[in-house]
């Protein structure tokens, strides 16, 4: 399942971006010299788990994550660091007429131009064995052409996505010519 509007609707805030450029190529436009490309780029994006939690708290995202399961309502979910260096989704849902705490252990990975949070184990719901497999949460992050993610790790409170590329061309803004 792809939730494109996590980034396109309100945007996903990046807490920190570190970038190293090698062999920057400059060109001229009406305003002077502008970067047109680079021989190599390496970088790291840090996304806070609090910001990611806020992005998935929107009702339209929650509805898609729960697949419209009958009897489950008013989920309150948040991303937190897991015990094994991964990420968990913790919170509660209303089911069977009461508030039930849940924990979803996940696996995080890189797939093309997005990072993917895959539910591995759901704990807390008494009828968990009857549930279909929960969908992957695929979060696209737009990188310039020529850049690709190659690693995702966690730090306390953050997802850390590493990217790199070679012979990268920057898109020029036609208004600057």
N, C-alpha and C positions, 0 to 999 in steps of 0.2 A: 504494500500500500504506500502510495506516495502522497505526502502532505505538503504540497508545494507552497501553500499560503503561510506556512510557518515563517518563511522568509519574505515572501512577496507581499503579504497583507500589511503587517505592522513592522516587519523587519525583525531580525534576531540580532541583538546587540552583541558585538564582539568585545570582550573585556580588554584584550591586548592582542596586538599584531606585531610580530618581530619579523623583519624582512632584511635579507642581505642580497644585494645586486652586484653582479660582476659583468664587466664589459658593457656598460650602458652606452647605447648609440643615440646620439642627438640629431635632430633635424631642425629646420627653420620653419616657422609659420609667421603670420602677421604680428605676433607678439614677441618674437625672438626665438631662442633655442628651446626645444621641448624634447623630452625623452620619447624615442620611437621604439626602442626595444632593448633587450639585454641578452648577453651570452648565457648567463645563468642566474637563476633566482632560487633562494632557499628561504623558507619561512615557517613560522609557527603561529597558529590562531588559538587563542584561549577563549573558550566560551564558558561563562560561569554557569554552574548547575542551577543557581537561582533564576537566571535569565531564561534558561532552557525550561525550567519548571513553569515560569510565567507563560511561555509560549504554548505549552501543552495544556494550560488551564482553561483556555478558551473553550466554550461549550461545543463548537463545531468540531474541534479536534478531539475532545473527550468522547463525543458520540462516535466518531470514527474508530477511536482506539478500542472502545468497548463493543464495537460491532452491533450496537442496538440490542444487546443481550436483555431479554425480558427479566424484570424483577430487580435490576440493578439501577440505582439512581444516585444522583448528587455525589459523584466521585470527587474527592479532594486528593490530588496526586502531586508528588514532588520528586525530583531527581536528587539522590544523595550518593556519596561515595560508598562503595561496597567494601566488605572486609578483605576481598582478594585483589584489590586494585581496580576493580570494575565499577560499574554503576548500578544502583538499584532504584526502582521506582517504589516509593512508600506512600502510604496514605490510608484512606478509608473510602468505603462505598456504603450506600444504604441498600440493604438487601434483607429479605425476610422480616421486614418491619423494624430493623435495628441497624445501627452503625457498626460496620465490621471492618477492623483494620486489615489491610492487605500489604503484601510485599511482593514485588516482582523482581527476581534476579534477572539480569540481562547480560548479553554479550555485545560489545561494541566493536565495529569494524568499519573499514573503508570500502566503498563500492563506487567506482567511477568518480563522479563529481558530488558525492554526498557521503555523509557518515550515517551508519545504520545502527539502530538500537534494536536488538532482537530479544524478545522475552524468552527466557530459558525455563524459569520455574515461577509459578504463581502460588503464593501461600496466603491463607486466611479465609477464603470462602469455603463454606462447608460442602458445597456441591461442585468443587473445583474439577473433579474428574469428568463431569458432564460438559464442561466448557470446550468449545472448539479452540484450536491453537490461536493465541493472540497474534495480531499482525505485527510485522516489522514496522518500526517508525523510521522512515527514510527522510533525512533532513538535507536538502540540497544547499550547497554553498557555492556561489558563483565565483569561479577563478578565471583570470584571463586565459585566453587560448595558449596552450603550451605548458600550463601548470597542472599538476595532478597531486592529489593527496597520496602519501605513502605510509602514513602511520597515524594511529590514534591511541592515546594513553590518557591516564587521569592523574590529576594532582588534587590535593585537598580542595574541594569546592569547584573544580574545573574539569572540562574535557579539553584536551590539548591535541590539536590536529596539525601534523607536520605536512608541508607541501614543498615541491621543488619543480623545476623545469629548466629546459635549455632552449636557446634560440627563441626567446619569447618576444612577441611583437605586441606593443601596446596599441590599443585602438585610439586613433586620433579623433578629436572632436572637430567635425567639419566647421563649426562656428568659429574656430580659432584661426582658420586659414585666411 
